[in-house]
Amino acid sequence: MAETNKKPNFFVRTGRAISKWFREMKSELKKVVWPSGKQLVNNTLVVLAAVLVVGVVVVLFDFLADNGVALLGRLFS
């Protein structure tokens, strides 16, 4: 009888792919260098300061744009 090379069914292939994905993820997570507590606090403060600065810039731009449009409306009406 001739031997046929039959590929595994869908569930076997999917199970192997998922298993491989988890093994690779575990090996990649071992390479991660996690920040210390001090670095974490420092980075958090930097992000909060950046958010505050961008928020102030957006509020100022909104205020100036609103007043500029209102001024143009009064000039041309």
SULDA-V321118 format. One record per residue. N is the residue number from 1. PSI is psi in whole degrees, -180 to 180 (999 if undefined). OMEGA is omega in whole degrees, -180 to 180 (none if undefined). Layout:
# SULDA-V321118
n	psi	omega
N	PSI	OMEGA
N	PSI	OMEGA
This chain:
# SULDA-V321118
n	psi	omega
1	137	-179
2	138	180
3	129	-180
4	141	176
5	97	-177
6	129	-180
7	152	-179
8	158	-178
9	173	-175
10	-44	-175
11	-36	178
12	-45	180
13	-44	-180
14	-42	178
15	-41	178
16	-40	-180
17	-42	179
18	-42	178
19	-43	179
20	-41	-179
21	-44	180
22	-40	178
23	-44	180
24	-39	179
25	-42	179
26	-42	-179
27	-35	178
28	-38	180
29	-24	176
30	-23	-179
31	-13	-176
32	136	175
33	108	-177
34	144	-179
35	154	176
36	172	180
37	-40	-179
38	-42	178
39	-39	-180
40	-46	179
41	-43	-180
42	-47	-180
43	-37	178
44	-43	179
45	-38	178
46	-44	180
47	-44	179
48	-40	178
49	-42	179
50	-42	178
51	-41	179
52	-46	180
53	-47	180
54	-39	177
55	-42	179
56	-42	179
57	-42	180
58	-43	179
59	-43	178
60	-44	179
61	-43	179
62	-44	179
63	-47	-179
64	-40	180
65	-42	179
66	-46	179
67	-36	178
68	-43	179
69	-40	179
70	-41	179
71	-45	178
72	-37	178
73	-40	179
74	-34	-178
75	-38	-174
76	12	178
77	999	none
